[in-house]
Amino acid sequence: MHDRSHRTTGRYRILGGTGKPRILRNLAVTGTVALLTAVSAVLAGGAAAAPDKPSAVTSITTAGRTWHLMVHSESMRKDVEVEVQRPADESRPAPDLYMLNGLDAGEGTANWNDRTNVFQWLADKQVNVVEPIGGGASYYTDWERPDPALGINKWKTFLTAELPPLMDKALRSTGHNALAGLSMSGTSVLQLAEARPGLWKSVAAYSGCAQIADPAGREAVKLVVETWSGGRIENMYGPPSSPLWAENDPVIHADRLRGTNLYVSTGNGIPQPRDVQFYTSNAPGPDGIENLGLGMAIEAGVDWCTHNLKSRLDSLRIPATYQFDPVGTHNWPYWEAALHNSWPVLARGMGLPN
């Protein structure tokens, strides 16, 4: 996969989510508010929008085994960048492993490609690695209405209905898909699996809070969408009383995960020396200490959510593979190790050897 470090630079403010400096993010939000507010007014006001062109792959650029695709989304009325690492043997059909990013959704430098070596590790495997780019702070879900800061988000429709058949055709896929996500998308992968049971044979969630409908879960979503990204959660699922919160809660609908090969992992917030070094080297001084504390708090909360998911799955007699680390903050090295550890589960669903 190619280097996307040109997109954003700067010290970390949000762990596992964005490498984009807060000031640049705020400027970008300010610069788009007027346009997106106008779009919101038209769409939310009930005006009939002109039909958009059907979803399709609009361009493919290749660089060795790396394919850069532009895919038009009919539901979001825009082109979405999708990066693919082709399988070890391109002459044979291969399954697709969809990998979702955290808060910045691959648009910054805090993504699988820039922060880990997983693509090199997957290079000798007979699998298409599919990485959509875009959807920052969206939770990869379908929002009720456009957001002045975050735009039009219909990622559930895109990822469950529009993109997979296009990838199957363009990549000559086997149709045996797997899905993996971290942090924000650690929640999303469970939601997506429940929205379309059977589409992904295996699902791996790393450090994602699986519950969103209770007050604590909504506050976690609010932190991602509003505090860190300038959006409004009411535009996602409506007010707290809206039934959409419960409809999209992975814990409440855990029964829909039956038959899916599941891998779920989290740390508990206790830092190791390498965590201290990571945070303080990326943001020296008080910012580094603040980020360390944030990484500890997030992972402790995620650990609590994940144990609640386990209790719910256990009550339903739905098996899953769990990795509850006795240490660990909200940090990329843990997710890279978790992906390695989850490979047997992912491979099983894709029909590949462990």
C-alpha positions as CSV (number, residue, x, y, z in Angstrom):
1,M,0.0,0.0,0.0
2,H,1.3,3.4,-0.8
3,D,2.4,6.1,1.7
4,R,-0.4,8.6,2.5
5,S,1.7,10.7,4.9
6,H,1.4,13.7,2.6
7,R,-2.3,14.0,3.6
8,T,-1.8,15.3,7.1
9,T,1.1,16.0,9.4
10,G,1.4,17.1,13.0
11,R,1.4,15.8,16.5
12,Y,-1.3,13.5,17.8
13,R,-4.4,14.9,19.5
14,I,-6.7,12.0,19.3
15,L,-5.3,8.5,19.9
16,G,-6.0,5.8,17.3
17,G,-7.9,8.3,15.3
18,T,-6.2,11.2,13.7
19,G,-2.8,12.5,12.9
20,K,-4.4,15.8,11.8
21,P,-3.6,18.8,14.0
22,R,-6.6,20.2,15.7
23,I,-6.1,23.7,14.2
24,L,-6.1,22.2,10.7
25,R,-9.2,20.2,11.4
26,N,-11.0,23.2,12.7
27,L,-10.1,25.3,9.7
28,A,-11.3,22.5,7.4
29,V,-14.6,22.3,9.3
30,T,-15.0,26.1,9.2
31,G,-14.3,26.2,5.4
32,T,-17.0,23.6,4.6
33,V,-19.8,24.7,7.0
34,A,-21.5,27.1,4.6
35,L,-21.7,24.6,1.7
36,L,-22.8,21.6,3.8
37,T,-25.3,23.7,5.7
38,A,-26.9,24.6,2.4
39,V,-27.0,20.9,1.5
40,S,-28.5,20.0,4.8
41,A,-31.2,22.6,4.5
42,V,-32.3,21.3,1.1
43,L,-32.2,17.6,2.0
44,A,-33.6,18.0,5.5
45,G,-36.3,20.3,4.2
46,G,-37.8,17.5,2.2
47,A,-36.9,18.8,-1.3
48,A,-36.7,16.1,-3.8
49,A,-33.1,15.5,-4.8
50,A,-32.3,14.6,-8.4
51,P,-31.5,10.9,-8.9
52,D,-27.8,10.2,-8.6
53,K,-25.9,8.0,-10.9
54,P,-25.6,4.3,-9.9
55,S,-22.8,3.1,-7.7
56,A,-19.8,2.0,-9.8
57,V,-16.1,1.7,-9.9
58,T,-15.1,4.9,-11.8
59,S,-11.4,4.4,-12.1
60,I,-8.6,2.0,-11.2
61,T,-4.9,2.9,-11.0
62,T,-2.4,0.1,-10.3
63,A,1.1,0.2,-8.8
64,G,2.3,-3.3,-8.7
65,R,0.0,-5.2,-6.4
66,T,-1.6,-2.0,-5.0
67,W,-4.8,-0.9,-6.7
68,H,-6.2,2.6,-6.1
69,L,-9.9,2.7,-7.0
70,M,-12.4,5.5,-7.0
71,V,-15.9,4.1,-6.3
72,H,-19.0,6.2,-6.8
73,S,-21.5,5.9,-4.0
74,E,-25.1,6.5,-5.1
75,S,-26.3,6.9,-1.5
76,M,-23.6,9.5,-0.6
77,R,-23.6,11.1,-4.0
78,K,-19.8,11.2,-4.2
79,D,-16.7,9.2,-5.1
80,V,-14.9,7.2,-2.4
81,E,-11.3,6.2,-2.5
82,V,-10.7,2.5,-1.9
83,E,-7.2,1.0,-1.7
84,V,-6.6,-2.6,-2.3
85,Q,-3.6,-4.9,-1.8
86,R,-4.0,-7.7,-4.3
87,P,-3.3,-11.4,-3.2
88,A,0.0,-13.2,-3.4
89,D,-1.3,-15.0,-6.5
90,E,-3.3,-12.6,-8.6
91,S,-4.1,-15.3,-11.2
92,R,-6.5,-17.0,-8.7
93,P,-9.7,-15.7,-7.1
94,A,-9.2,-14.6,-3.5
95,P,-11.4,-13.6,-0.6
96,D,-11.6,-10.0,0.6
97,L,-10.5,-8.7,4.0
98,Y,-12.1,-5.3,4.6
99,M,-10.0,-3.2,7.0
100,L,-11.6,-0.1,8.5
101,N,-9.6,2.7,10.3
102,G,-10.2,4.7,13.4
103,L,-11.5,8.2,13.9
104,D,-9.9,9.8,10.9
105,A,-11.1,6.9,8.6
106,G,-7.7,6.8,6.8
107,E,-7.8,10.4,5.7
108,G,-4.9,11.4,8.1
109,T,-1.8,9.6,9.1
110,A,-3.2,7.5,11.9
111,N,-4.2,4.5,9.8
112,W,-3.3,0.9,9.3
113,N,-1.0,1.7,6.4
114,D,1.0,4.5,8.1
115,R,1.1,3.1,11.7
116,T,1.6,-0.6,11.2
117,N,3.3,-3.2,9.0
118,V,0.1,-5.3,8.6
119,F,0.1,-4.9,4.8
120,Q,3.6,-6.3,4.5
121,W,2.6,-9.0,6.9
122,L,-0.5,-9.9,4.8
123,A,1.5,-9.7,1.5
124,D,2.2,-13.4,1.3
125,K,-1.4,-14.4,1.9
126,Q,-4.0,-15.2,-0.7
127,V,-6.3,-12.3,0.2
128,N,-7.5,-9.0,-1.2
129,V,-7.0,-6.3,1.5
130,V,-9.7,-3.7,1.0
131,E,-9.3,-0.3,2.8
132,P,-11.9,2.3,2.2
133,I,-10.7,5.9,2.8
134,G,-13.2,8.4,4.2
135,G,-15.9,8.7,6.8
136,G,-14.0,10.3,9.6
137,A,-16.0,10.3,12.9
138,S,-19.0,8.8,11.0
139,Y,-18.9,5.4,12.8
140,Y,-19.3,4.0,9.3
141,T,-23.1,4.2,9.7
142,D,-26.1,5.7,8.0
143,W,-26.8,9.1,9.4
144,E,-30.3,10.5,9.6
145,R,-29.4,13.8,8.0
146,P,-26.4,15.6,6.6
147,D,-24.1,17.2,9.2
148,P,-22.6,20.7,8.7
149,A,-19.2,19.5,9.7
150,L,-19.1,15.9,8.6
151,G,-21.3,15.9,5.5
152,I,-23.5,13.2,4.1
153,N,-22.8,9.8,5.7
154,K,-24.4,6.6,4.4
155,W,-21.5,4.3,5.1
156,K,-23.6,1.4,6.2
157,T,-25.3,1.4,2.8
158,F,-22.0,1.8,1.0
159,L,-20.2,-1.0,2.9
160,T,-23.0,-3.5,3.0
161,A,-24.8,-3.0,-0.3
162,E,-22.8,-0.8,-2.8
163,L,-19.2,-1.7,-2.4
164,P,-19.0,-5.5,-1.9
165,P,-20.6,-6.5,-5.2
166,L,-18.4,-4.0,-7.0
167,M,-15.3,-5.5,-5.3
168,D,-16.3,-9.0,-6.1
169,K,-16.5,-8.2,-9.8
170,A,-13.4,-5.9,-10.0
171,L,-11.2,-8.2,-8.0
172,R,-12.7,-11.6,-9.0
173,S,-13.3,-12.3,-5.4
174,T,-14.5,-15.6,-3.9
175,G,-17.3,-13.9,-2.0
176,H,-15.9,-15.0,1.3
177,N,-15.4,-11.7,3.1
178,A,-13.9,-10.8,6.5
179,L,-14.0,-7.5,8.3
180,A,-11.7,-5.9,10.9
181,G,-11.8,-2.5,12.7
182,L,-10.2,-0.7,15.6
183,S,-11.2,2.0,18.0
184,M,-14.3,3.8,16.4
185,S,-14.5,1.1,13.7
186,G,-14.2,-1.6,16.4
187,T,-17.8,-0.6,17.1
188,S,-18.7,-0.2,13.4
189,V,-17.6,-3.7,12.3
190,L,-20.1,-5.2,14.8
191,Q,-22.9,-2.9,13.6
192,L,-22.2,-3.8,10.0
193,A,-22.1,-7.5,10.7
194,E,-25.5,-7.3,12.4
195,A,-26.9,-5.1,9.6
196,R,-26.1,-7.7,7.0
197,P,-25.6,-11.2,8.6
198,G,-23.6,-13.5,6.5
199,L,-21.9,-10.9,4.4
200,W,-18.8,-11.1,6.4
201,K,-17.9,-14.7,7.5
202,S,-15.4,-13.4,10.1
203,V,-15.3,-10.2,12.1
204,A,-12.5,-8.9,14.3
205,A,-13.1,-5.9,16.6
206,Y,-10.1,-4.3,18.4
207,S,-10.7,-1.8,21.2
208,G,-14.2,-0.8,20.2
209,C,-17.0,0.1,22.6
210,A,-19.8,-2.2,21.5
211,Q,-22.7,-0.5,23.3
212,I,-24.0,2.9,22.2
213,A,-27.6,3.1,23.4
214,D,-27.0,3.6,27.1
215,P,-25.9,7.0,28.5
216,A,-22.3,5.9,28.9
217,G,-22.2,4.6,25.3
218,R,-23.8,7.8,23.9
219,E,-21.2,9.8,25.7
220,A,-18.5,7.8,24.1
221,V,-20.0,8.5,20.7
222,K,-20.4,12.2,21.5
223,L,-16.8,12.4,22.4
224,V,-15.8,11.1,19.0
225,V,-18.4,12.9,16.9
226,E,-18.7,16.3,18.7
227,T,-15.7,16.9,21.0
228,W,-13.1,15.7,18.6
229,S,-14.7,16.2,15.2
230,G,-17.1,19.1,15.4
231,G,-20.2,17.1,14.3
232,R,-23.6,16.6,16.1
233,I,-24.7,13.2,17.2
234,E,-28.3,14.2,16.7
235,N,-27.6,14.2,13.0
236,M,-26.5,10.5,13.4
237,Y,-29.3,8.8,15.2
238,G,-31.4,11.7,16.6
239,P,-32.0,12.6,20.2
240,P,-31.4,10.1,23.1
241,S,-35.1,9.1,22.9
242,S,-34.8,8.0,19.3
243,P,-35.2,4.3,18.7
244,L,-32.3,4.4,16.2
245,W,-29.8,4.3,19.1
246,A,-31.1,0.9,20.3
247,E,-31.6,-0.3,16.7
248,N,-27.8,0.3,16.0
249,D,-26.5,-1.0,19.4
250,P,-24.3,-4.1,18.8
251,V,-24.9,-5.4,22.4
252,I,-28.7,-5.2,22.1
253,H,-28.7,-7.0,18.8
254,A,-25.9,-9.5,19.5
255,D,-28.1,-12.3,18.5
256,R,-27.5,-11.3,14.9
257,L,-23.9,-12.3,15.2
258,R,-24.8,-15.9,15.5
259,G,-22.9,-17.9,12.8
260,T,-20.2,-15.3,12.4
261,N,-16.6,-16.1,13.4
262,L,-15.9,-13.5,16.0
263,Y,-12.7,-12.1,17.5
264,V,-12.8,-9.4,20.1
265,S,-9.9,-7.8,21.9
266,T,-9.1,-5.0,24.3
267,G,-6.5,-3.9,26.9
268,N,-7.4,-2.6,30.3
269,G,-5.8,0.9,30.3
270,I,-2.7,0.1,32.4
271,P,0.3,1.5,30.5
272,Q,3.6,-0.1,29.8
273,P,6.9,1.8,29.4
274,R,6.5,1.7,25.6
275,D,3.1,3.5,25.9
276,V,4.7,6.3,27.9
277,Q,7.5,6.6,25.3
278,F,5.0,6.6,22.4
279,Y,2.8,9.3,23.7
280,T,5.5,11.6,25.0
281,S,7.6,11.3,21.9
282,N,4.7,12.2,19.6
283,A,3.6,15.1,21.7
284,P,6.3,16.2,24.2
285,G,5.5,17.9,27.4
286,P,2.0,18.3,28.9
287,D,0.3,17.3,25.6
288,G,2.1,13.9,25.8
289,I,1.0,13.3,29.4
290,E,-2.6,14.4,28.5
291,N,-2.7,12.0,25.6
292,L,-1.3,9.2,27.7
293,G,-4.0,9.7,30.3
294,L,-6.6,9.8,27.5
295,G,-5.3,6.6,26.0
296,M,-5.5,4.9,29.4
297,A,-9.1,6.2,30.1
298,I,-10.4,5.2,26.6
299,E,-9.0,1.7,26.8
300,A,-10.4,1.2,30.4
301,G,-13.8,2.2,29.1
302,V,-13.5,0.0,26.1
303,D,-12.6,-2.9,28.3
304,W,-15.8,-2.4,30.3
305,C,-17.9,-2.3,27.1
306,T,-16.3,-5.4,25.7
307,H,-16.9,-7.4,28.8
308,N,-20.6,-6.4,28.6
309,L,-20.6,-7.7,25.0
310,K,-19.1,-11.0,26.2
311,S,-21.7,-11.3,28.9
312,R,-24.4,-10.8,26.3
313,L,-22.9,-13.2,23.8
314,D,-22.4,-15.8,26.5
315,S,-26.1,-15.5,27.5
316,L,-27.0,-16.2,23.9
317,R,-24.6,-19.1,23.7
318,I,-22.8,-17.4,20.8
319,P,-19.1,-18.4,20.7
320,A,-16.3,-15.9,20.2
321,T,-12.6,-15.7,20.6
322,Y,-11.6,-13.0,23.2
323,Q,-8.3,-11.4,24.0
324,F,-8.4,-9.4,27.2
325,D,-4.9,-8.1,27.8
326,P,-3.8,-7.5,31.4
327,V,-2.2,-4.2,30.3
328,G,-2.5,-1.8,27.3
329,T,-3.7,1.6,26.3
330,H,-5.5,2.8,23.2
331,N,-2.5,2.4,20.9
332,W,-1.5,1.1,17.5
333,P,1.0,-1.6,18.5
334,Y,-1.7,-3.4,20.4
335,W,-4.0,-3.4,17.4
336,E,-1.3,-4.7,15.1
337,A,-0.6,-7.6,17.5
338,A,-4.3,-8.2,17.8
339,L,-4.7,-8.5,14.0
340,H,-1.9,-11.1,13.9
341,N,-3.6,-13.0,16.8
342,S,-7.0,-12.8,15.1
343,W,-5.7,-14.1,11.7
344,P,-6.8,-17.8,12.4
345,V,-10.4,-16.5,13.0
346,L,-10.3,-14.2,10.0
347,A,-8.8,-16.9,7.8
348,R,-11.3,-19.5,8.8
349,G,-14.2,-17.4,7.5
350,M,-12.4,-16.6,4.3
351,G,-11.6,-20.3,3.6
352,L,-7.9,-19.8,4.0
353,P,-5.3,-21.8,5.9
354,N,-4.3,-20.4,9.3
